[in-house]
Amino acid sequence: MNRLSPVAFVAALATLAACSHSQSSTVTQSTAALNSSGDIPDTQLFVTYRASRYAVPYPEGWSKTVGASSVRFVSNYDGEQVIARVSRNKPMPSTSDPSIAATLSSFSKVRDARVRSVTLPGGTAVLVAFTSESPLNAVTAKRVRLENHSYVFFRHGQTFSLDLWAPVGADNVDQWNRISQGFRWH
């Protein structure tokens, strides 16, 4: 029977460990590179969040924070939130409208705001497309420029702002359409 000497055995283990560490690092780096782009994968599964007055799809696995009048889902620099605010009037497609101004004020360093009315299965909404600056990342100490779409709905004396954001240049058109088209009232 062939036996390895203790020195040969230790050398074989070290080689095996180096190979498995190299593969693990490659996979981790590759996954991080995919996630840093801000793209929501086309294969992403969605689940539905149900509040007392509405339901909205969000990407499975994103962290969730529920407030008294809001819900927020985030993953890295990508995010989605719904904020309910009391309002006497239906929002108008103008950045000077109080409901639109309130939506924009919840983001940092807003630029390039464009406003228009859109019709979705959840009803007519004002779509505000703009860029903003992300909060400071606690790990990297960096901020990135974000692309934002906020859909402001009005129902029974309240506005509901469905806000979506991702790093500028991310390809989330299909996923954002799925989310905005999936917003429903109870």
N, CA and C atoms as an extended XYZ file, in Angstrom:
558
Properties=species:S:1:pos:R:3:atomname:S:1:resname:S:1:resid:I:1 pbc="F F F"
N         0.844       -1.158        0.000 N   MET     1
C         0.000        0.000        0.000 CA  MET     1
C         0.900        1.235        0.000 C   MET     1
N         0.551        2.237       -0.854 N   ASN     2
C         1.316        3.474       -0.936 CA  ASN     2
C         0.836        4.450        0.126 C   ASN     2
N         1.800        4.972        0.890 N   ARG     3
C         1.459        5.952        1.916 CA  ARG     3
C         2.213        7.231        1.622 C   ARG     3
N         1.560        8.366        1.882 N   LEU     4
C         2.221        9.655        1.732 CA  LEU     4
C         3.014        9.956        2.985 C   LEU     4
N         4.159       10.526        2.780 N   SER     5
C         4.931       10.966        3.940 CA  SER     5
C         4.212       12.144        4.569 C   SER     5
N         4.425       12.432        5.836 N   PRO     6
C         3.762       13.576        6.477 CA  PRO     6
C         4.030       14.889        5.744 C   PRO     6
N         5.224       15.072        5.212 N   VAL     7
C         5.554       16.303        4.484 CA  VAL     7
C         4.745       16.386        3.192 C   VAL     7
N         4.638       15.281        2.457 N   ALA     8
C         3.876       15.255        1.205 CA  ALA     8
C         2.387       15.485        1.487 C   ALA     8
N         1.903       14.882        2.596 N   PHE     9
C         0.498       15.054        2.956 CA  PHE     9
C         0.171       16.519        3.261 C   PHE     9
N         0.997       17.201        4.035 N   VAL    10
C         0.806       18.619        4.364 CA  VAL    10
C         0.883       19.464        3.098 C   VAL    10
N         1.810       19.159        2.200 N   ALA    11
C         1.940       19.904        0.942 CA  ALA    11
C         0.680       19.736        0.094 C   ALA    11
N         0.126       18.523        0.051 N   ALA    12
C        -1.095       18.275       -0.720 CA  ALA    12
C        -2.267       19.058       -0.137 C   ALA    12
N        -2.398       19.080        1.186 N   LEU    13
C        -3.468       19.850        1.829 CA  LEU    13
C        -3.331       21.342        1.544 C   LEU    13
N        -2.108       21.865        1.602 N   ALA    14
C        -1.882       23.288        1.334 CA  ALA    14
C        -2.257       23.636       -0.094 C   ALA    14
N        -1.928       22.765       -1.054 N   THR    15
C        -2.274       22.997       -2.458 CA  THR    15
C        -3.783       22.977       -2.634 C   THR    15
N        -4.450       22.007       -2.015 N   LEU    16
C        -5.908       21.915       -2.100 CA  LEU    16
C        -6.573       23.143       -1.494 C   LEU    16
N        -6.093       23.587       -0.359 N   ALA    17
C        -6.660       24.779        0.295 CA  ALA    17
C        -6.456       26.012       -0.561 C   ALA    17
N        -5.305       26.151       -1.184 N   ALA    18
C        -5.033       27.316       -2.038 CA  ALA    18
C        -5.959       27.319       -3.242 C   ALA    18
N        -6.204       26.153       -3.834 N   CYS    19
C        -7.094       26.063       -5.002 CA  CYS    19
C        -8.523       26.422       -4.616 C   CYS    19
N        -9.021       25.875       -3.492 N   SER    20
C       -10.403       26.163       -3.105 CA  SER    20
C       -10.555       27.618       -2.687 C   SER    20
N        -9.539       28.212       -2.053 N   HIS    21
C        -9.608       29.625       -1.674 CA  HIS    21
C        -9.642       30.502       -2.921 C   HIS    21
N        -8.878       30.169       -3.922 N   SER    22
C        -8.832       30.943       -5.164 CA  SER    22
C       -10.187       30.918       -5.848 C   SER    22
N       -10.830       29.740       -5.920 N   GLN    23
C       -12.138       29.639       -6.565 CA  GLN    23
C       -13.180       30.412       -5.780 C   GLN    23
N       -13.146       30.307       -4.453 N   SER    24
C       -14.096       31.025       -3.617 CA  SER    24
C       -13.963       32.526       -3.805 C   SER    24
N       -12.740       33.025       -3.860 N   SER    25
C       -12.524       34.459       -4.045 CA  SER    25
C       -13.048       34.920       -5.382 C   SER    25
N       -12.857       34.097       -6.423 N   THR    26
C       -13.317       34.461       -7.760 CA  THR    26
C       -14.836       34.582       -7.781 C   THR    26
N       -15.530       33.613       -7.168 N   VAL    27
C       -16.982       33.654       -7.143 CA  VAL    27
C       -17.458       34.881       -6.377 C   VAL    27
N       -16.875       35.152       -5.223 N   THR    28
C       -17.276       36.303       -4.417 CA  THR    28
C       -17.056       37.604       -5.182 C   THR    28
N       -15.903       37.743       -5.825 N   GLN    29
C       -15.626       38.961       -6.578 CA  GLN    29
C       -16.588       39.107       -7.738 C   GLN    29
N       -16.869       38.002       -8.423 N   SER    30
C       -17.773       38.049       -9.565 CA  SER    30
C       -19.174       38.462       -9.126 C   SER    30
N       -19.673       37.897       -8.018 N   THR    31
C       -20.986       38.260       -7.495 CA  THR    31
C       -21.022       39.727       -7.090 C   THR    31
N       -19.974       40.192       -6.438 N   ALA    32
C       -19.921       41.598       -6.027 CA  ALA    32
C       -19.928       42.514       -7.245 C   ALA    32
N       -19.219       42.131       -8.299 N   ALA    33
C       -19.192       42.956       -9.509 CA  ALA    33
C       -20.576       43.050      -10.130 C   ALA    33
N       -21.332       41.933      -10.124 N   LEU    34
C       -22.686       41.960      -10.681 CA  LEU    34
C       -23.587       42.867       -9.850 C   LEU    34
N       -23.513       42.753       -8.525 N   ASN    35
C       -24.397       43.521       -7.663 CA  ASN    35
C       -24.054       45.005       -7.641 C   ASN    35
N       -22.786       45.362       -7.863 N   SER    36
C       -22.397       46.757       -7.769 CA  SER    36
C       -22.931       47.583       -8.935 C   SER    36
N       -23.342       46.932      -10.024 N   SER    37
C       -23.846       47.672      -11.181 CA  SER    37
C       -25.214       48.288      -10.915 C   SER    37
N       -25.956       47.737       -9.965 N   GLY    38
C       -27.287       48.242       -9.665 CA  GLY    38
C       -28.387       47.585      -10.457 C   GLY    38
N       -28.040       46.724      -11.412 N   ASP    39
C       -29.060       46.038      -12.202 CA  ASP    39
C       -29.791       45.015      -11.348 C   ASP    39
N       -31.109       45.037      -11.401 N   ILE    40
C       -31.901       43.970      -10.808 CA  ILE    40
C       -31.917       42.863      -11.856 C   ILE    40
N       -31.473       41.650      -11.525 N   PRO    41
C       -31.405       40.593      -12.546 CA  PRO    41
C       -32.768       40.324      -13.189 C   PRO    41
N       -32.752       39.979      -14.467 N   ASP    42
C       -33.995       39.653      -15.173 CA  ASP    42
C       -34.676       38.432      -14.569 C   ASP    42
N       -33.909       37.590      -13.880 N   THR    43
C       -34.446       36.377      -13.265 CA  THR    43
C       -34.908       36.601      -11.825 C   THR    43
N       -34.870       37.848      -11.351 N   GLN    44
C       -35.239       38.172       -9.966 CA  GLN    44
C       -36.676       37.755       -9.673 C   GLN    44
N       -36.882       37.086       -8.553 N   LEU    45
C       -38.229       36.746       -8.101 CA  LEU    45
C       -38.796       37.922       -7.322 C   LEU    45
N       -40.103       38.128       -7.442 N   PHE    46
C       -40.786       39.204       -6.724 CA  PHE    46
C       -41.827       38.599       -5.793 C   PHE    46
N       -42.031       39.252       -4.664 N   VAL    47
C       -43.094       38.907       -3.727 CA  VAL    47
C       -43.938       40.156       -3.531 C   VAL    47
N       -45.106       39.996       -2.951 N   THR    48
C       -46.016       41.127       -2.781 CA  THR    48
C       -46.083       41.550       -1.322 C   THR    48
N       -45.882       42.849       -1.096 N   TYR    49
C       -46.079       43.437        0.225 CA  TYR    49
C       -47.508       43.971        0.265 C   TYR    49
N       -48.255       43.623        1.296 N   ARG    50
C       -49.637       44.063        1.433 CA  ARG    50
C       -49.766       44.967        2.653 C   ARG    50
N       -50.125       46.211        2.394 N   ALA    51
C       -50.414       47.164        3.470 CA  ALA    51
C       -51.935       47.236        3.607 C   ALA    51
N       -52.431       48.063        4.525 N   SER    52
C       -53.878       48.138        4.739 CA  SER    52
C       -54.632       48.695        3.525 C   SER    52
N       -53.969       49.565        2.719 N   ARG    53
C       -54.693       50.208        1.608 CA  ARG    53
C       -54.152       49.863        0.228 C   ARG    53
N       -52.990       49.226        0.149 N   TYR    54
C       -52.391       48.924       -1.150 CA  TYR    54
C       -51.542       47.661       -1.078 C   TYR    54
N       -51.175       47.179       -2.255 N   ALA    55
C       -50.234       46.065       -2.382 CA  ALA    55
C       -49.226       46.457       -3.456 C   ALA    55
N       -47.971       46.036       -3.279 N   VAL    56
C       -46.919       46.391       -4.229 CA  VAL    56
C       -45.897       45.244       -4.291 C   VAL    56
N       -45.461       44.875       -5.512 N   PRO    57
C       -44.414       43.850       -5.592 CA  PRO    57
C       -43.043       44.434       -5.255 C   PRO    57
N       -42.165       43.589       -4.709 N   TYR    58
C       -40.783       44.008       -4.445 CA  TYR    58
C       -39.879       42.792       -4.633 C   TYR    58
N       -38.598       43.026       -4.931 N   PRO    59
C       -37.680       41.913       -5.161 CA  PRO    59
C       -37.466       41.073       -3.902 C   PRO    59
N       -37.630       39.779       -4.055 N   GLU    60
C       -37.423       38.855       -2.947 CA  GLU    60
C       -35.989       38.965       -2.443 C   GLU    60
N       -35.829       38.959       -1.113 N   GLY    61
C       -34.504       38.999       -0.507 CA  GLY    61
C       -34.024       40.389       -0.139 C   GLY    61
N       -34.718       41.429       -0.571 N   TRP    62
C       -34.318       42.792       -0.207 CA  TRP    62
C       -34.701       43.039        1.246 C   TRP    62
N       -33.904       43.839        1.957 N   SER    63
C       -34.235       44.153        3.347 CA  SER    63
C       -35.468       45.052        3.384 C   SER    63
N       -36.280       44.867        4.409 N   LYS    64
C       -37.545       45.592        4.521 CA  LYS    64
C       -37.580       46.365        5.821 C   LYS    64
N       -38.017       47.634        5.748 N   THR    65
C       -38.232       48.460        6.926 CA  THR    65
C       -39.637       49.031        6.839 C   THR    65
N       -40.439       48.785        7.853 N   VAL    66
C       -41.821       49.259        7.863 CA  VAL    66
C       -41.949       50.372        8.891 C   VAL    66
N       -42.502       51.519        8.463 N   GLY    67
C       -42.762       52.643        9.350 CA  GLY    67
C       -44.253       52.842        9.510 C   GLY    67
N       -44.649       53.858       10.263 N   ALA    68
C       -46.065       54.132       10.501 CA  ALA    68
C       -46.817       54.422        9.202 C   ALA    68
N       -46.198       55.139        8.278 N   SER    69
C       -46.874       55.483        7.021 CA  SER    69
C       -45.994       55.165        5.805 C   SER    69
N       -45.066       54.217        5.975 N   SER    70
C       -44.165       53.911        4.863 CA  SER    70
C       -43.638       52.488        4.949 C   SER    70
N       -43.101       52.034        3.829 N   VAL    71
C       -42.367       50.778        3.771 CA  VAL    71
C       -41.209       50.998        2.801 C   VAL    71
N       -40.055       50.418        3.122 N   ARG    72
C       -38.859       50.595        2.291 CA  ARG    72
C       -38.187       49.242        2.106 C   ARG    72
N       -37.764       48.970        0.860 N   PHE    73
C       -37.021       47.761        0.510 CA  PHE    73
C       -35.711       48.208       -0.119 C   PHE    73
N       -34.588       47.664        0.331 N   VAL    74
C       -33.297       48.073       -0.238 CA  VAL    74
C       -32.368       46.883       -0.413 C   VAL    74
N       -31.479       47.032       -1.378 N   SER    75
C       -30.389       46.095       -1.619 CA  SER    75
C       -29.253       46.899       -2.234 C   SER    75
N       -28.175       47.066       -1.473 N   ASN    76
C       -27.046       47.897       -1.911 CA  ASN    76
C       -27.548       49.303       -2.237 C   ASN    76
N       -27.317       49.784       -3.459 N   TYR    77
C       -27.765       51.132       -3.830 CA  TYR    77
C       -29.139       51.129       -4.493 C   TYR    77
N       -29.775       49.969       -4.623 N   ASP    78
C       -31.120       49.882       -5.209 CA  ASP    78
C       -32.158       50.015       -4.111 C   ASP    78
N       -33.300       50.603       -4.445 N   GLY    79
C       -34.338       50.706       -3.438 CA  GLY    79
C       -35.719       50.945       -4.007 C   GLY    79
N       -36.684       50.724       -3.138 N   GLU    80
C       -38.101       50.922       -3.441 CA  GLU    80
C       -38.763       51.305       -2.133 C   GLU    80
N       -39.643       52.295       -2.185 N   GLN    81
C       -40.397       52.647       -0.979 CA  GLN    81
C       -41.763       53.183       -1.363 C   GLN    81
N       -42.682       53.074       -0.434 N   VAL    82
C       -43.998       53.700       -0.559 CA  VAL    82
C       -44.181       54.553        0.684 C   VAL    82
N       -44.505       55.834        0.466 N   ILE    83
C       -44.757       56.756        1.568 CA  ILE    83
C       -46.152       57.346        1.392 C   ILE    83
N       -46.975       57.258        2.430 N   ALA    84
C       -48.310       57.858        2.422 CA  ALA    84
C       -48.248       59.197        3.139 C   ALA    84
N       -48.858       60.217        2.533 N   ARG    85
C       -48.909       61.551        3.141 CA  ARG    85
C       -50.335       62.092        3.008 C   ARG    85
N       -50.770       62.839        4.015 N   VAL    86
C       -52.072       63.497        3.951 CA  VAL    86
C       -52.003       64.603        2.903 C   VAL    86
N       -53.044       64.702        2.079 N   SER    87
C       -53.087       65.734        1.043 CA  SER    87
C       -54.532       66.093        0.746 C   SER    87
N       -54.781       67.371        0.574 N   ARG    88
C       -56.140       67.811        0.249 CA  ARG    88
C       -56.445       67.705       -1.235 C   ARG    88
N       -55.395       67.762       -2.050 N   ASN    89
C       -55.610       67.832       -3.492 CA  ASN    89
C       -54.847       66.754       -4.239 C   ASN    89
N       -55.414       66.402       -5.374 N   LYS    90
C       -54.742       65.485       -6.289 CA  LYS    90
C       -53.489       66.189       -6.813 C   LYS    90
N       -52.337       65.509       -6.845 N   PRO    91
C       -51.109       66.165       -7.319 CA  PRO    91
C       -51.177       66.520       -8.804 C   PRO    91
N       -50.567       67.626       -9.135 N   MET    92
C       -50.487       68.091      -10.521 CA  MET    92
C       -49.073       67.812      -11.035 C   MET    92
N       -48.924       67.590      -12.349 N   PRO    93
C       -47.595       67.303      -12.902 CA  PRO    93
C       -46.712       68.555      -12.978 C   PRO    93
N       -46.250       69.001      -11.823 N   SER    94
C       -45.390       70.179      -11.726 CA  SER    94
C       -44.492       70.029      -10.501 C   SER    94
N       -43.231       70.412      -10.616 N   THR    95
C       -42.326       70.316       -9.468 CA  THR    95
C       -42.715       71.281       -8.354 C   THR    95
N       -43.542       72.283       -8.672 N   SER    96
C       -43.981       73.229       -7.638 CA  SER    96
C       -45.223       72.738       -6.883 C   SER    96
N       -45.847       71.659       -7.338 N   ASP    97
C       -46.987       71.090       -6.629 CA  ASP    97
C       -46.514       70.620       -5.248 C   ASP    97
N       -47.266       70.912       -4.174 N   PRO    98
C       -46.824       70.541       -2.818 CA  PRO    98
C       -46.540       69.045       -2.636 C   PRO    98
N       -47.341       68.176       -3.239 N   SER    99
C       -47.116       66.729       -3.114 CA  SER    99
C       -45.844       66.299       -3.828 C   SER    99
N       -45.591       66.881       -4.990 N   ILE   100
C       -44.380       66.549       -5.753 CA  ILE   100
C       -43.156       67.112       -5.024 C   ILE   100
N       -43.266       68.324       -4.513 N   ALA   101
C       -42.164       68.931       -3.762 CA  ALA   101
C       -41.837       68.095       -2.524 C   ALA   101
N       -42.861       67.567       -1.836 N   ALA   102
C       -42.632       66.727       -0.655 CA  ALA   102
C       -41.897       65.443       -1.040 C   ALA   102
N       -42.259       64.864       -2.172 N   THR   103
C       -41.568       63.661       -2.650 CA  THR   103
C       -40.107       63.972       -2.938 C   THR   103
N       -39.853       65.046       -3.675 N   LEU   104
C       -38.473       65.409       -4.030 CA  LEU   104
C       -37.635       65.753       -2.792 C   LEU   104
N       -38.269       66.323       -1.771 N   SER   105
C       -37.519       66.733       -0.579 CA  SER   105
C       -37.000       65.545        0.231 C   SER   105
N       -37.509       64.354       -0.035 N   SER   106
C       -37.027       63.190        0.708 CA  SER   106
C       -35.756       62.592        0.095 C   SER   106
N       -35.235       63.236       -0.967 N   PHE   107
C       -34.000       62.785       -1.614 CA  PHE   107
C       -32.948       63.884       -1.538 C   PHE   107
N       -31.687       63.502       -1.628 N   SER   108
C       -30.572       64.440       -1.497 CA  SER   108
C       -30.051       64.873       -2.865 C   SER   108
N       -29.764       66.167       -2.987 N   LYS   109
C       -29.140       66.741       -4.183 CA  LYS   109
C       -29.864       66.353       -5.469 C   LYS   109
N       -31.162       66.652       -5.521 N   VAL   110
C       -32.008       66.342       -6.677 CA  VAL   110
C       -31.628       67.224       -7.856 C   VAL   110
N       -31.542       66.590       -9.032 N   ARG   111
C       -31.282       67.313      -10.278 CA  ARG   111
C       -32.119       66.703      -11.394 C   ARG   111
N       -32.267       67.491      -12.456 N   ASP   112
C       -32.860       67.011      -13.716 CA  ASP   112
C       -34.269       66.441      -13.556 C   ASP   112
N       -35.112       67.054      -12.735 N   ALA   113
C       -36.468       66.537      -12.512 CA  ALA   113
C       -37.348       66.792      -13.731 C   ALA   113
N       -38.020       65.723      -14.172 N   ARG   114
C       -38.996       65.785      -15.263 CA  ARG   114
C       -40.298       65.201      -14.724 C   ARG   114
N       -41.405       65.848      -15.015 N   VAL   115
C       -42.684       65.464      -14.428 CA  VAL   115
C       -43.717       65.272      -15.531 C   VAL   115
N       -44.533       64.201      -15.424 N   ARG   116
C       -45.620       63.970      -16.380 CA  ARG   116
C       -46.667       63.052      -15.766 C   ARG   116
N       -47.859       63.094      -16.295 N   SER   117
C       -48.918       62.195      -15.852 CA  SER   117
C       -48.799       60.861      -16.572 C   SER   117
N       -49.096       59.777      -15.849 N   VAL   118
C       -49.095       58.441      -16.437 CA  VAL   118
C       -50.328       57.694      -15.949 C   VAL   118
N       -50.780       56.735      -16.751 N   THR   119
C       -51.901       55.898      -16.367 CA  THR   119
C       -51.383       54.482      -16.152 C   THR   119
N       -51.620       53.967      -14.968 N   LEU   120
C       -51.174       52.631      -14.578 CA  LEU   120
C       -52.377       51.824      -14.102 C   LEU   120
N       -52.257       50.507      -13.954 N   PRO   121
C       -53.382       49.728      -13.432 CA  PRO   121
C       -53.868       50.226      -12.067 C   PRO   121
N       -52.982       50.824      -11.258 N   GLY   122
C       -53.366       51.372       -9.960 CA  GLY   122
C       -54.029       52.734      -10.057 C   GLY   122
N       -54.134       53.286      -11.263 N   GLY   123
C       -54.776       54.584      -11.466 CA  GLY   123
C       -53.822       55.587      -12.090 C   GLY   123
N       -54.302       56.813      -12.205 N   THR   124
C       -53.481       57.893      -12.747 CA  THR   124
C       -52.491       58.338      -11.674 C   THR   124
N       -51.259       58.587      -12.104 N   ALA   125
C       -50.218       59.029      -11.166 CA  ALA   125
C       -49.391       60.103      -11.849 C   ALA   125
N       -48.670       60.849      -11.050 N   VAL   126
C       -47.682       61.786      -11.575 CA  VAL   126
C       -46.331       61.076      -11.457 C   VAL   126
N       -45.654       60.930      -12.582 N   LEU   127
C       -44.325       60.327      -12.595 CA  LEU   127
C       -43.290       61.439      -12.544 C   LEU   127
N       -42.412       61.358      -11.555 N   VAL   128
C       -41.310       62.304      -11.427 CA  VAL   128
C       -40.024       61.511      -11.645 C   VAL   128
N       -39.307       61.824      -12.730 N   ALA   129
C       -38.032       61.167      -13.022 CA  ALA   129
C       -36.930       62.182      -12.721 C   ALA   129
N       -35.919       61.773      -11.964 N   PHE   130
C       -34.862       62.700      -11.564 CA  PHE   130
C       -33.634       61.917      -11.130 C   PHE   130
N       -32.548       62.625      -10.870 N   THR   131
C       -31.364       62.009      -10.285 CA  THR   131
C       -31.166       62.590       -8.893 C   THR   131
N       -30.497       61.819       -8.049 N   SER   132
C       -30.216       62.260       -6.687 CA  SER   132
C       -28.904       61.617       -6.240 C   SER   132
N       -28.483       61.958       -5.032 N   GLU   133
C       -27.269       61.380       -4.472 CA  GLU   133
C       -27.645       60.367       -3.404 C   GLU   133
N       -26.965       59.237       -3.407 N   SER   134
C       -27.247       58.196       -2.420 CA  SER   134
C       -26.780       58.633       -1.035 C   SER   134
N       -27.318       57.998       -0.007 N   PRO   135
C       -26.746       58.202        1.325 CA  PRO   135
C       -25.314       57.653        1.345 C   PRO   135
N       -24.552       58.055        2.321 N   LEU   136
C       -23.182       57.577        2.481 CA  LEU   136
C       -23.198       56.089        2.805 C   LEU   136
N       -22.456       55.293        2.034 N   ASN   137
C       -22.346       53.867        2.292 CA  ASN   137
C       -21.430       53.678        3.502 C   ASN   137
N       -21.922       53.022        4.531 N   ALA   138
C       -21.162       52.860        5.773 CA  ALA   138
C       -19.907       52.014        5.593 C   ALA   138
N       -19.899       51.116        4.612 N   VAL   139
C       -18.746       50.241        4.397 CA  VAL   139
C       -17.696       50.911        3.520 C   VAL   139
N       -18.145       51.487        2.388 N   THR   140
C       -17.188       52.057        1.428 CA  THR   140
C       -16.944       53.543        1.629 C   THR   140
N       -17.779       54.193        2.423 N   ALA   141
C       -17.715       55.648        2.640 CA  ALA   141
C       -17.850       56.405        1.319 C   ALA   141
N       -18.669       55.850        0.401 N   LYS   142
C       -18.894       56.486       -0.901 CA  LYS   142
C       -20.368       56.807       -1.090 C   LYS   142
N       -20.600       57.757       -1.962 N   ARG   143
C       -21.947       58.090       -2.428 CA  ARG   143
C       -21.948       57.888       -3.934 C   ARG   143
N       -23.095       57.499       -4.490 N   VAL   144
C       -23.206       57.357       -5.937 CA  VAL   144
C       -24.401       58.167       -6.422 C   VAL   144
N       -24.379       58.518       -7.691 N   ARG   145
C       -25.501       59.229       -8.315 CA  ARG   145
C       -26.579       58.205       -8.634 C   ARG   145
N       -27.814       58.505       -8.282 N   LEU   146
C       -28.931       57.592       -8.470 CA  LEU   146
C       -29.917       58.121       -9.505 C   LEU   146
N       -30.506       57.206      -10.235 N   GLU   147
C       -31.649       57.510      -11.096 CA  GLU   147
C       -32.886       57.161      -10.279 C   GLU   147
N       -33.900       58.024      -10.323 N   ASN   148
C       -35.107       57.826       -9.513 CA  ASN   148
C       -36.351       57.957      -10.369 C   ASN   148
N       -37.341       57.133      -10.070 N   HIS   149
C       -38.689       57.287      -10.612 CA  HIS   149
C       -39.631       57.271       -9.417 C   HIS   149
N       -40.404       58.330       -9.254 N   SER   150
C       -41.403       58.396       -8.187 CA  SER   150
C       -42.781       58.529       -8.823 C   SER   150
N       -43.666       57.620       -8.481 N   TYR   151
C       -45.041       57.632       -8.971 CA  TYR   151
C       -45.913       58.118       -7.823 C   TYR   151
N       -46.552       59.271       -7.984 N   VAL   152
C       -47.353       59.854       -6.908 CA  VAL   152
C       -48.829       59.665       -7.243 C   VAL   152
N       -49.497       58.803       -6.462 N   PHE   153
C       -50.916       58.505       -6.618 CA  PHE   153
C       -51.703       59.315       -5.585 C   PHE   153
N       -52.989       59.524       -5.855 N   PHE   154
C       -53.860       60.212       -4.901 CA  PHE   154
C       -55.087       59.337       -4.675 C   PHE   154
N       -55.455       59.173       -3.389 N   ARG   155
C       -56.649       58.378       -3.081 CA  ARG   155
C       -57.150       58.751       -1.684 C   ARG   155
N       -58.421       59.148       -1.608 N   HIS   156
C       -59.101       59.409       -0.338 CA  HIS   156
C       -58.316       60.337        0.592 C   HIS   156
N       -57.883       61.475        0.078 N   GLY   157
C       -57.219       62.468        0.913 CA  GLY   157
C       -55.782       62.168        1.269 C   GLY   157
N       -55.152       61.251        0.544 N   GLN   158
C       -53.740       60.941        0.778 CA  GLN   158
C       -53.015       60.781       -0.554 C   GLN   158
N       -51.725       61.144       -0.559 N   THR   159
C       -50.878       60.783       -1.686 CA  THR   159
C       -50.056       59.577       -1.263 C   THR   159
N       -49.788       58.738       -2.215 N   PHE   160
C       -48.943       57.569       -2.019 CA  PHE   160
C       -47.828       57.675       -3.043 C   PHE   160
N       -46.623       57.848       -2.571 N   SER   161
C       -45.477       57.995       -3.451 CA  SER   161
C       -44.738       56.659       -3.520 C   SER   161
N       -44.754       56.046       -4.719 N   LEU   162
C       -43.996       54.825       -4.970 CA  LEU   162
C       -42.668       55.263       -5.568 C   LEU   162
N       -41.591       55.153       -4.798 N   ASP   163
C       -40.272       55.643       -5.204 CA  ASP   163
C       -39.351       54.472       -5.526 C   ASP   163
N       -38.683       54.550       -6.673 N   LEU   164
C       -37.739       53.526       -7.115 CA  LEU   164
C       -36.410       54.201       -7.413 C   LEU   164
N       -35.282       53.583       -7.017 N   TRP   165
C       -33.984       54.182       -7.312 CA  TRP   165
C       -32.927       53.102       -7.520 C   TRP   165
N       -31.913       53.493       -8.323 N   ALA   166
C       -30.770       52.622       -8.618 CA  ALA   166
C       -29.642       53.502       -9.136 C   ALA   166
N       -28.407       53.002       -9.121 N   PRO   167
C       -27.310       53.797       -9.670 CA  PRO   167
C       -27.578       54.195      -11.126 C   PRO   167
N       -27.194       55.415      -11.481 N   VAL   168
C       -27.366       55.890      -12.854 CA  VAL   168
C       -26.702       54.886      -13.798 C   VAL   168
N       -27.414       54.526      -14.853 N   GLY   169
C       -26.889       53.586      -15.842 CA  GLY   169
C       -27.326       52.153      -15.621 C   GLY   169
N       -27.945       51.854      -14.479 N   ALA   170
C       -28.434       50.494      -14.235 CA  ALA   170
C       -29.594       50.218      -15.189 C   ALA   170
N       -29.732       48.984      -15.606 N   ASP   171
C       -30.794       48.604      -16.541 CA  ASP   171
C       -31.931       47.941      -15.772 C   ASP   171
N       -32.832       48.756      -15.239 N   ASN   172
C       -33.940       48.238      -14.440 CA  ASN   172
C       -35.298       48.570      -15.039 C   ASN   172
N       -35.334       48.913      -16.324 N   VAL   173
C       -36.587       49.335      -16.958 CA  VAL   173
C       -37.678       48.285      -16.782 C   VAL   173
N       -37.396       47.038      -17.122 N   ASP   174
C       -38.420       45.992      -17.032 CA  ASP   174
C       -38.868       45.759      -15.595 C   ASP   174
N       -37.919       45.747      -14.657 N   GLN   175
C       -38.265       45.487      -13.258 CA  GLN   175
C       -39.059       46.659      -12.674 C   GLN   175
N       -38.659       47.909      -12.993 N   TRP   176
C       -39.409       49.068      -12.504 CA  TRP   176
C       -40.813       49.090      -13.104 C   TRP   176
N       -40.957       48.699      -14.365 N   ASN   177
C       -42.293       48.604      -14.965 CA  ASN   177
C       -43.125       47.564      -14.228 C   ASN   177
N       -42.521       46.431      -13.909 N   ARG   178
C       -43.236       45.384      -13.183 CA  ARG   178
C       -43.728       45.900      -11.827 C   ARG   178
N       -42.876       46.638      -11.120 N   ILE   179
C       -43.248       47.167       -9.806 CA  ILE   179
C       -44.353       48.217       -9.944 C   ILE   179
N       -44.162       49.190      -10.830 N   SER   180
C       -45.161       50.268      -10.970 CA  SER   180
C       -46.486       49.733      -11.520 C   SER   180
N       -46.429       48.768      -12.434 N   GLN   181
C       -47.659       48.173      -12.975 CA  GLN   181
C       -48.347       47.283      -11.935 C   GLN   181
N       -47.581       46.799      -10.951 N   GLY   182
C       -48.120       45.911       -9.934 CA  GLY   182
C       -48.710       46.612       -8.716 C   GLY   182
N       -48.535       47.933       -8.628 N   PHE   183
C       -49.096       48.685       -7.499 CA  PHE   183
C       -50.625       48.642       -7.591 C   PHE   183
N       -51.285       48.166       -6.539 N   ARG   184
C       -52.748       48.015       -6.549 CA  ARG   184
C       -53.348       48.522       -5.247 C   ARG   184
N       -54.611       48.950       -5.331 N   TRP   185
C       -55.378       49.354       -4.153 CA  TRP   185
C       -56.195       48.186       -3.643 C   TRP   185
N       -56.470       48.192       -2.318 N   HIS   186
C       -57.375       47.187       -1.724 CA  HIS   186
C       -58.758       47.755       -1.686 C   HIS   186
